[in-house]
Amino acid sequence: MFAGRFSALLGVTLWLLGLLIALMAGMLSGYLLATMVFVGSKVYGRMRALGQRSDHDRLTSD
């Protein structure tokens, strides 16, 4: 009787632990994706600004 309860409790505990790990992994991957998109957009914006500035310098130097 006790072994059945113990195995059921162990199964539920392992299931909850697996669910927690899956949620944490999902949140971590979402955070990494959002960070990559944010940093990429900042870098892209800075590169565009530098490109426009160099175009402006070329136009005014003539």
mmCIF file of the N, C-alpha and C atoms, coordinates in Angstrom:
data_MODEL
# 
_entry.id   MODEL 
# 
loop_
_atom_site.group_PDB 
_atom_site.id 
_atom_site.type_symbol 
_atom_site.label_atom_id 
_atom_site.label_alt_id 
_atom_site.label_comp_id 
_atom_site.label_asym_id 
_atom_site.label_entity_id 
_atom_site.label_seq_id 
_atom_site.pdbx_PDB_ins_code 
_atom_site.Cartn_x 
_atom_site.Cartn_y 
_atom_site.Cartn_z 
_atom_site.occupancy 
_atom_site.B_iso_or_equiv 
_atom_site.pdbx_formal_charge 
_atom_site.auth_seq_id 
_atom_site.auth_comp_id 
_atom_site.auth_asym_id 
_atom_site.auth_atom_id 
_atom_site.pdbx_PDB_model_num 
ATOM 1   N N  . MET A 1 1  ? 0.831  -1.198 0.000   1.00 0.00 ? 1  MET A N  1 
ATOM 2   C CA . MET A 1 1  ? 0.000  0.000  0.000   1.00 0.00 ? 1  MET A CA 1 
ATOM 3   C C  . MET A 1 1  ? 0.868  1.252  0.000   1.00 0.00 ? 1  MET A C  1 
ATOM 4   N N  . PHE A 1 2  ? 1.871  1.255  0.877   1.00 0.00 ? 2  PHE A N  1 
ATOM 5   C CA . PHE A 1 2  ? 2.753  2.421  0.959   1.00 0.00 ? 2  PHE A CA 1 
ATOM 6   C C  . PHE A 1 2  ? 3.568  2.585  -0.317  1.00 0.00 ? 2  PHE A C  1 
ATOM 7   N N  . ALA A 1 3  ? 3.962  1.461  -0.928  1.00 0.00 ? 3  ALA A N  1 
ATOM 8   C CA . ALA A 1 3  ? 4.768  1.532  -2.150  1.00 0.00 ? 3  ALA A CA 1 
ATOM 9   C C  . ALA A 1 3  ? 3.965  2.157  -3.292  1.00 0.00 ? 3  ALA A C  1 
ATOM 10  N N  . GLY A 1 4  ? 2.682  1.881  -3.356  1.00 0.00 ? 4  GLY A N  1 
ATOM 11  C CA . GLY A 1 4  ? 1.845  2.478  -4.403  1.00 0.00 ? 4  GLY A CA 1 
ATOM 12  C C  . GLY A 1 4  ? 1.729  3.981  -4.245  1.00 0.00 ? 4  GLY A C  1 
ATOM 13  N N  . ARG A 1 5  ? 1.526  4.434  -3.008  1.00 0.00 ? 5  ARG A N  1 
ATOM 14  C CA . ARG A 1 5  ? 1.447  5.874  -2.757  1.00 0.00 ? 5  ARG A CA 1 
ATOM 15  C C  . ARG A 1 5  ? 2.774  6.547  -3.060  1.00 0.00 ? 5  ARG A C  1 
ATOM 16  N N  . PHE A 1 6  ? 3.855  5.886  -2.652  1.00 0.00 ? 6  PHE A N  1 
ATOM 17  C CA . PHE A 1 6  ? 5.186  6.458  -2.866  1.00 0.00 ? 6  PHE A CA 1 
ATOM 18  C C  . PHE A 1 6  ? 5.479  6.599  -4.357  1.00 0.00 ? 6  PHE A C  1 
ATOM 19  N N  . SER A 1 7  ? 5.147  5.564  -5.130  1.00 0.00 ? 7  SER A N  1 
ATOM 20  C CA . SER A 1 7  ? 5.435  5.639  -6.569  1.00 0.00 ? 7  SER A CA 1 
ATOM 21  C C  . SER A 1 7  ? 4.541  6.677  -7.243  1.00 0.00 ? 7  SER A C  1 
ATOM 22  N N  . ALA A 1 8  ? 3.294  6.815  -6.793  1.00 0.00 ? 8  ALA A N  1 
ATOM 23  C CA . ALA A 1 8  ? 2.419  7.841  -7.360  1.00 0.00 ? 8  ALA A CA 1 
ATOM 24  C C  . ALA A 1 8  ? 2.943  9.229  -7.017  1.00 0.00 ? 8  ALA A C  1 
ATOM 25  N N  . LEU A 1 9  ? 3.373  9.412  -5.778  1.00 0.00 ? 9  LEU A N  1 
ATOM 26  C CA . LEU A 1 9  ? 3.934  10.701 -5.364  1.00 0.00 ? 9  LEU A CA 1 
ATOM 27  C C  . LEU A 1 9  ? 5.217  11.005 -6.121  1.00 0.00 ? 9  LEU A C  1 
ATOM 28  N N  . LEU A 1 10 ? 6.043  9.986  -6.294  1.00 0.00 ? 10 LEU A N  1 
ATOM 29  C CA . LEU A 1 10 ? 7.278  10.162 -7.050  1.00 0.00 ? 10 LEU A CA 1 
ATOM 30  C C  . LEU A 1 10 ? 6.973  10.510 -8.506  1.00 0.00 ? 10 LEU A C  1 
ATOM 31  N N  . GLY A 1 11 ? 5.994  9.849  -9.088  1.00 0.00 ? 11 GLY A N  1 
ATOM 32  C CA . GLY A 1 11 ? 5.617  10.143 -10.474 1.00 0.00 ? 11 GLY A CA 1 
ATOM 33  C C  . GLY A 1 11 ? 5.115  11.566 -10.643 1.00 0.00 ? 11 GLY A C  1 
ATOM 34  N N  . VAL A 1 12 ? 4.253  12.007 -9.724  1.00 0.00 ? 12 VAL A N  1 
ATOM 35  C CA . VAL A 1 12 ? 3.729  13.378 -9.793  1.00 0.00 ? 12 VAL A CA 1 
ATOM 36  C C  . VAL A 1 12 ? 4.851  14.385 -9.591  1.00 0.00 ? 12 VAL A C  1 
ATOM 37  N N  . THR A 1 13 ? 5.751  14.105 -8.647  1.00 0.00 ? 13 THR A N  1 
ATOM 38  C CA . THR A 1 13 ? 6.873  15.012 -8.391  1.00 0.00 ? 13 THR A CA 1 
ATOM 39  C C  . THR A 1 13 ? 7.777  15.118 -9.610  1.00 0.00 ? 13 THR A C  1 
ATOM 40  N N  . LEU A 1 14 ? 8.093  13.988 -10.220 1.00 0.00 ? 14 LEU A N  1 
ATOM 41  C CA . LEU A 1 14 ? 8.942  14.019 -11.411 1.00 0.00 ? 14 LEU A CA 1 
ATOM 42  C C  . LEU A 1 14 ? 8.238  14.717 -12.571 1.00 0.00 ? 14 LEU A C  1 
ATOM 43  N N  . TRP A 1 15 ? 6.924  14.535 -12.685 1.00 0.00 ? 15 TRP A N  1 
ATOM 44  C CA . TRP A 1 15 ? 6.176  15.202 -13.743 1.00 0.00 ? 15 TRP A CA 1 
ATOM 45  C C  . TRP A 1 15 ? 6.199  16.713 -13.539 1.00 0.00 ? 15 TRP A C  1 
ATOM 46  N N  . LEU A 1 16 ? 5.979  17.158 -12.303 1.00 0.00 ? 16 LEU A N  1 
ATOM 47  C CA . LEU A 1 16 ? 6.024  18.593 -12.011 1.00 0.00 ? 16 LEU A CA 1 
ATOM 48  C C  . LEU A 1 16 ? 7.420  19.161 -12.237 1.00 0.00 ? 16 LEU A C  1 
ATOM 49  N N  . LEU A 1 17 ? 8.435  18.400 -11.857 1.00 0.00 ? 17 LEU A N  1 
ATOM 50  C CA . LEU A 1 17 ? 9.811  18.843 -12.077 1.00 0.00 ? 17 LEU A CA 1 
ATOM 51  C C  . LEU A 1 17 ? 10.103 18.961 -13.570 1.00 0.00 ? 17 LEU A C  1 
ATOM 52  N N  . GLY A 1 18 ? 9.655  18.001 -14.352 1.00 0.00 ? 18 GLY A N  1 
ATOM 53  C CA . GLY A 1 18 ? 9.833  18.071 -15.803 1.00 0.00 ? 18 GLY A CA 1 
ATOM 54  C C  . GLY A 1 18 ? 9.096  19.254 -16.406 1.00 0.00 ? 18 GLY A C  1 
ATOM 55  N N  . LEU A 1 19 ? 7.894  19.522 -15.916 1.00 0.00 ? 19 LEU A N  1 
ATOM 56  C CA . LEU A 1 19 ? 7.128  20.672 -16.389 1.00 0.00 ? 19 LEU A CA 1 
ATOM 57  C C  . LEU A 1 19 ? 7.847  21.972 -16.061 1.00 0.00 ? 19 LEU A C  1 
ATOM 58  N N  . LEU A 1 20 ? 8.386  22.068 -14.858 1.00 0.00 ? 20 LEU A N  1 
ATOM 59  C CA . LEU A 1 20 ? 9.121  23.264 -14.446 1.00 0.00 ? 20 LEU A CA 1 
ATOM 60  C C  . LEU A 1 20 ? 10.356 23.468 -15.314 1.00 0.00 ? 20 LEU A C  1 
ATOM 61  N N  . ILE A 1 21 ? 11.087 22.398 -15.559 1.00 0.00 ? 21 ILE A N  1 
ATOM 62  C CA . ILE A 1 21 ? 12.291 22.497 -16.401 1.00 0.00 ? 21 ILE A CA 1 
ATOM 63  C C  . ILE A 1 21 ? 11.909 22.906 -17.821 1.00 0.00 ? 21 ILE A C  1 
ATOM 64  N N  . ALA A 1 22 ? 10.823 22.345 -18.351 1.00 0.00 ? 22 ALA A N  1 
ATOM 65  C CA . ALA A 1 22 ? 10.387 22.702 -19.705 1.00 0.00 ? 22 ALA A CA 1 
ATOM 66  C C  . ALA A 1 22 ? 9.976  24.170 -19.778 1.00 0.00 ? 22 ALA A C  1 
ATOM 67  N N  . LEU A 1 23 ? 9.267  24.644 -18.760 1.00 0.00 ? 23 LEU A N  1 
ATOM 68  C CA . LEU A 1 23 ? 8.866  26.053 -18.743 1.00 0.00 ? 23 LEU A CA 1 
ATOM 69  C C  . LEU A 1 23 ? 10.076 26.971 -18.652 1.00 0.00 ? 23 LEU A C  1 
ATOM 70  N N  . MET A 1 24 ? 11.039 26.604 -17.807 1.00 0.00 ? 24 MET A N  1 
ATOM 71  C CA . MET A 1 24 ? 12.239 27.428 -17.666 1.00 0.00 ? 24 MET A CA 1 
ATOM 72  C C  . MET A 1 24 ? 13.040 27.440 -18.963 1.00 0.00 ? 24 MET A C  1 
ATOM 73  N N  . ALA A 1 25 ? 13.147 26.299 -19.618 1.00 0.00 ? 25 ALA A N  1 
ATOM 74  C CA . ALA A 1 25 ? 13.875 26.239 -20.891 1.00 0.00 ? 25 ALA A CA 1 
ATOM 75  C C  . ALA A 1 25 ? 13.154 27.073 -21.947 1.00 0.00 ? 25 ALA A C  1 
ATOM 76  N N  . GLY A 1 26 ? 11.837 27.018 -21.962 1.00 0.00 ? 26 GLY A N  1 
ATOM 77  C CA . GLY A 1 26 ? 11.070 27.823 -22.909 1.00 0.00 ? 26 GLY A CA 1 
ATOM 78  C C  . GLY A 1 26 ? 11.228 29.308 -22.654 1.00 0.00 ? 26 GLY A C  1 
ATOM 79  N N  . MET A 1 27 ? 11.203 29.703 -21.377 1.00 0.00 ? 27 MET A N  1 
ATOM 80  C CA . MET A 1 27 ? 11.381 31.113 -21.057 1.00 0.00 ? 27 MET A CA 1 
ATOM 81  C C  . MET A 1 27 ? 12.790 31.568 -21.396 1.00 0.00 ? 27 MET A C  1 
ATOM 82  N N  . LEU A 1 28 ? 13.773 30.712 -21.152 1.00 0.00 ? 28 LEU A N  1 
ATOM 83  C CA . LEU A 1 28 ? 15.157 31.067 -21.465 1.00 0.00 ? 28 LEU A CA 1 
ATOM 84  C C  . LEU A 1 28 ? 15.338 31.234 -22.966 1.00 0.00 ? 28 LEU A C  1 
ATOM 85  N N  . SER A 1 29 ? 14.780 30.326 -23.747 1.00 0.00 ? 29 SER A N  1 
ATOM 86  C CA . SER A 1 29 ? 14.931 30.450 -25.199 1.00 0.00 ? 29 SER A CA 1 
ATOM 87  C C  . SER A 1 29 ? 14.183 31.677 -25.706 1.00 0.00 ? 29 SER A C  1 
ATOM 88  N N  . GLY A 1 30 ? 13.028 31.973 -25.132 1.00 0.00 ? 30 GLY A N  1 
ATOM 89  C CA . GLY A 1 30 ? 12.305 33.187 -25.517 1.00 0.00 ? 30 GLY A CA 1 
ATOM 90  C C  . GLY A 1 30 ? 13.074 34.440 -25.161 1.00 0.00 ? 30 GLY A C  1 
ATOM 91  N N  . TYR A 1 31 ? 13.694 34.441 -23.984 1.00 0.00 ? 31 TYR A N  1 
ATOM 92  C CA . TYR A 1 31 ? 14.504 35.587 -23.561 1.00 0.00 ? 31 TYR A CA 1 
ATOM 93  C C  . TYR A 1 31 ? 15.701 35.770 -24.484 1.00 0.00 ? 31 TYR A C  1 
ATOM 94  N N  . LEU A 1 32 ? 16.363 34.662 -24.827 1.00 0.00 ? 32 LEU A N  1 
ATOM 95  C CA . LEU A 1 32 ? 17.517 34.755 -25.729 1.00 0.00 ? 32 LEU A CA 1 
ATOM 96  C C  . LEU A 1 32 ? 17.100 35.259 -27.107 1.00 0.00 ? 32 LEU A C  1 
ATOM 97  N N  . LEU A 1 33 ? 15.964 34.784 -27.608 1.00 0.00 ? 33 LEU A N  1 
ATOM 98  C CA . LEU A 1 33 ? 15.480 35.234 -28.910 1.00 0.00 ? 33 LEU A CA 1 
ATOM 99  C C  . LEU A 1 33 ? 15.149 36.723 -28.878 1.00 0.00 ? 33 LEU A C  1 
ATOM 100 N N  . ALA A 1 34 ? 14.466 37.167 -27.823 1.00 0.00 ? 34 ALA A N  1 
ATOM 101 C CA . ALA A 1 34 ? 14.126 38.587 -27.712 1.00 0.00 ? 34 ALA A CA 1 
ATOM 102 C C  . ALA A 1 34 ? 15.385 39.439 -27.601 1.00 0.00 ? 34 ALA A C  1 
ATOM 103 N N  . THR A 1 35 ? 16.377 38.962 -26.859 1.00 0.00 ? 35 THR A N  1 
ATOM 104 C CA . THR A 1 35 ? 17.631 39.702 -26.731 1.00 0.00 ? 35 THR A CA 1 
ATOM 105 C C  . THR A 1 35 ? 18.344 39.795 -28.071 1.00 0.00 ? 35 THR A C  1 
ATOM 106 N N  . MET A 1 36 ? 18.378 38.695 -28.815 1.00 0.00 ? 36 MET A N  1 
ATOM 107 C CA . MET A 1 36 ? 19.038 38.714 -30.121 1.00 0.00 ? 36 MET A CA 1 
ATOM 108 C C  . MET A 1 36 ? 18.329 39.672 -31.075 1.00 0.00 ? 36 MET A C  1 
ATOM 109 N N  . VAL A 1 37 ? 17.000 39.676 -31.071 1.00 0.00 ? 37 VAL A N  1 
ATOM 110 C CA . VAL A 1 37 ? 16.254 40.583 -31.943 1.00 0.00 ? 37 VAL A CA 1 
ATOM 111 C C  . VAL A 1 37 ? 16.508 42.029 -31.541 1.00 0.00 ? 37 VAL A C  1 
ATOM 112 N N  . PHE A 1 38 ? 16.508 42.311 -30.237 1.00 0.00 ? 38 PHE A N  1 
ATOM 113 C CA . PHE A 1 38 ? 16.724 43.679 -29.760 1.00 0.00 ? 38 PHE A CA 1 
ATOM 114 C C  . PHE A 1 38 ? 18.120 44.168 -30.111 1.00 0.00 ? 38 PHE A C  1 
ATOM 115 N N  . VAL A 1 39 ? 19.131 43.348 -29.829 1.00 0.00 ? 39 VAL A N  1 
ATOM 116 C CA . VAL A 1 39 ? 20.512 43.736 -30.133 1.00 0.00 ? 39 VAL A CA 1 
ATOM 117 C C  . VAL A 1 39 ? 20.700 43.856 -31.643 1.00 0.00 ? 39 VAL A C  1 
ATOM 118 N N  . GLY A 1 40 ? 20.112 42.944 -32.398 1.00 0.00 ? 40 GLY A N  1 
ATOM 119 C CA . GLY A 1 40 ? 20.219 43.016 -33.855 1.00 0.00 ? 40 GLY A CA 1 
ATOM 120 C C  . GLY A 1 40 ? 19.596 44.281 -34.408 1.00 0.00 ? 40 GLY A C  1 
ATOM 121 N N  . SER A 1 41 ? 18.449 44.686 -33.863 1.00 0.00 ? 41 SER A N  1 
ATOM 122 C CA . SER A 1 41 ? 17.813 45.906 -34.354 1.00 0.00 ? 41 SER A CA 1 
ATOM 123 C C  . SER A 1 41 ? 18.635 47.131 -33.985 1.00 0.00 ? 41 SER A C  1 
ATOM 124 N N  . LYS A 1 42 ? 19.258 47.120 -32.806 1.00 0.00 ? 42 LYS A N  1 
ATOM 125 C CA . LYS A 1 42 ? 20.123 48.238 -32.417 1.00 0.00 ? 42 LYS A CA 1 
ATOM 126 C C  . LYS A 1 42 ? 21.327 48.331 -33.346 1.00 0.00 ? 42 LYS A C  1 
ATOM 127 N N  . VAL A 1 43 ? 21.950 47.187 -33.622 1.00 0.00 ? 43 VAL A N  1 
ATOM 128 C CA . VAL A 1 43 ? 23.122 47.173 -34.505 1.00 0.00 ? 43 VAL A CA 1 
ATOM 129 C C  . VAL A 1 43 ? 22.718 47.609 -35.909 1.00 0.00 ? 43 VAL A C  1 
ATOM 130 N N  . TYR A 1 44 ? 21.579 47.110 -36.396 1.00 0.00 ? 44 TYR A N  1 
ATOM 131 C CA . TYR A 1 44 ? 21.109 47.485 -37.732 1.00 0.00 ? 44 TYR A CA 1 
ATOM 132 C C  . TYR A 1 44 ? 20.827 48.989 -37.804 1.00 0.00 ? 44 TYR A C  1 
ATOM 133 N N  . GLY A 1 45 ? 20.187 49.517 -36.765 1.00 0.00 ? 45 GLY A N  1 
ATOM 134 C CA . GLY A 1 45 ? 19.910 50.956 -36.734 1.00 0.00 ? 45 GLY A CA 1 
ATOM 135 C C  . GLY A 1 45 ? 21.186 51.775 -36.707 1.00 0.00 ? 45 GLY A C  1 
ATOM 136 N N  . ARG A 1 46 ? 22.175 51.323 -35.952 1.00 0.00 ? 46 ARG A N  1 
ATOM 137 C CA . ARG A 1 46 ? 23.442 52.050 -35.884 1.00 0.00 ? 46 ARG A CA 1 
ATOM 138 C C  . ARG A 1 46 ? 24.169 51.984 -37.226 1.00 0.00 ? 46 ARG A C  1 
ATOM 139 N N  . MET A 1 47 ? 24.132 50.819 -37.876 1.00 0.00 ? 47 MET A N  1 
ATOM 140 C CA . MET A 1 47 ? 24.786 50.698 -39.181 1.00 0.00 ? 47 MET A CA 1 
ATOM 141 C C  . MET A 1 47 ? 24.094 51.583 -40.221 1.00 0.00 ? 47 MET A C  1 
ATOM 142 N N  . ARG A 1 48 ? 22.768 51.647 -40.165 1.00 0.00 ? 48 ARG A N  1 
ATOM 143 C CA . ARG A 1 48 ? 22.045 52.524 -41.098 1.00 0.00 ? 48 ARG A CA 1 
ATOM 144 C C  . ARG A 1 48 ? 22.384 53.975 -40.840 1.00 0.00 ? 48 ARG A C  1 
ATOM 145 N N  . ALA A 1 49 ? 22.470 54.351 -39.559 1.00 0.00 ? 49 ALA A N  1 
ATOM 146 C CA . ALA A 1 49 ? 22.807 55.737 -39.227 1.00 0.00 ? 49 ALA A CA 1 
ATOM 147 C C  . ALA A 1 49 ? 24.213 56.070 -39.713 1.00 0.00 ? 49 ALA A C  1 
ATOM 148 N N  . LEU A 1 50 ? 25.146 55.149 -39.541 1.00 0.00 ? 50 LEU A N  1 
ATOM 149 C CA . LEU A 1 50 ? 26.507 55.391 -40.023 1.00 0.00 ? 50 LEU A CA 1 
ATOM 150 C C  . LEU A 1 50 ? 26.532 55.467 -41.541 1.00 0.00 ? 50 LEU A C  1 
ATOM 151 N N  . GLY A 1 51 ? 25.752 54.630 -42.212 1.00 0.00 ? 51 GLY A N  1 
ATOM 152 C CA . GLY A 1 51 ? 25.689 54.664 -43.669 1.00 0.00 ? 51 GLY A CA 1 
ATOM 153 C C  . GLY A 1 51 ? 25.098 55.963 -44.173 1.00 0.00 ? 51 GLY A C  1 
ATOM 154 N N  . GLN A 1 52 ? 24.064 56.451 -43.521 1.00 0.00 ? 52 GLN A N  1 
ATOM 155 C CA . GLN A 1 52 ? 23.465 57.718 -43.932 1.00 0.00 ? 52 GLN A CA 1 
ATOM 156 C C  . GLN A 1 52 ? 24.415 58.872 -43.661 1.00 0.00 ? 52 GLN A C  1 
ATOM 157 N N  . ARG A 1 53 ? 25.143 58.791 -42.564 1.00 0.00 ? 53 ARG A N  1 
ATOM 158 C CA . ARG A 1 53 ? 26.090 59.853 -42.237 1.00 0.00 ? 53 ARG A CA 1 
ATOM 159 C C  . ARG A 1 53 ? 27.207 59.901 -43.276 1.00 0.00 ? 53 ARG A C  1 
ATOM 160 N N  . SER A 1 54 ? 27.713 58.730 -43.690 1.00 0.00 ? 54 SER A N  1 
ATOM 161 C CA . SER A 1 54 ? 28.788 58.727 -44.683 1.00 0.00 ? 54 SER A CA 1 
ATOM 162 C C  . SER A 1 54 ? 28.256 59.191 -46.041 1.00 0.00 ? 54 SER A C  1 
ATOM 163 N N  . ASP A 1 55 ? 26.993 58.861 -46.367 1.00 0.00 ? 55 ASP A N  1 
ATOM 164 C CA . ASP A 1 55 ? 26.396 59.381 -47.599 1.00 0.00 ? 55 ASP A CA 1 
ATOM 165 C C  . ASP A 1 55 ? 26.282 60.895 -47.533 1.00 0.00 ? 55 ASP A C  1 
ATOM 166 N N  . HIS A 1 56 ? 25.891 61.396 -46.389 1.00 0.00 ? 56 HIS A N  1 
ATOM 167 C CA . HIS A 1 56 ? 25.752 62.839 -46.214 1.00 0.00 ? 56 HIS A CA 1 
ATOM 168 C C  . HIS A 1 56 ? 27.118 63.517 -46.331 1.00 0.00 ? 56 HIS A C  1 
ATOM 169 N N  . ASP A 1 57 ? 28.151 62.925 -45.752 1.00 0.00 ? 57 ASP A N  1 
ATOM 170 C CA . ASP A 1 57 ? 29.501 63.487 -45.844 1.00 0.00 ? 57 ASP A CA 1 
ATOM 171 C C  . ASP A 1 57 ? 29.984 63.499 -47.287 1.00 0.00 ? 57 ASP A C  1 
ATOM 172 N N  . ARG A 1 58 ? 29.675 62.452 -48.033 1.00 0.00 ? 58 ARG A N  1 
ATOM 173 C CA . ARG A 1 58 ? 30.097 62.404 -49.433 1.00 0.00 ? 58 ARG A CA 1 
ATOM 174 C C  . ARG A 1 58 ? 29.383 63.463 -50.261 1.00 0.00 ? 58 ARG A C  1 
ATOM 175 N N  . LEU A 1 59 ? 28.112 63.697 -49.962 1.00 0.00 ? 59 LEU A N  1 
ATOM 176 C CA . LEU A 1 59 ? 27.357 64.687 -50.725 1.00 0.00 ? 59 LEU A CA 1 
ATOM 177 C C  . LEU A 1 59 ? 27.836 66.104 -50.420 1.00 0.00 ? 59 LEU A C  1 
ATOM 178 N N  . THR A 1 60 ? 28.174 66.372 -49.171 1.00 0.00 ? 60 THR A N  1 
ATOM 179 C CA . THR A 1 60 ? 28.587 67.729 -48.810 1.00 0.00 ? 60 THR A CA 1 
ATOM 180 C C  . THR A 1 60 ? 30.041 68.003 -49.165 1.00 0.00 ? 60 THR A C  1 
ATOM 181 N N  . SER A 1 61 ? 30.842 66.974 -49.384 1.00 0.00 ? 61 SER A N  1 
ATOM 182 C CA . SER A 1 61 ? 32.251 67.210 -49.697 1.00 0.00 ? 61 SER A CA 1 
ATOM 183 C C  . SER A 1 61 ? 32.462 67.594 -51.153 1.00 0.00 ? 61 SER A C  1 
ATOM 184 N N  . ASP A 1 62 ? 31.462 67.372 -52.005 1.00 0.00 ? 62 ASP A N  1 
ATOM 185 C CA . ASP A 1 62 ? 31.622 67.722 -53.432 1.00 0.00 ? 62 ASP A CA 1 
ATOM 186 C C  . ASP A 1 62 ? 31.526 69.212 -53.662 1.00 0.00 ? 62 ASP A C  1 
# 
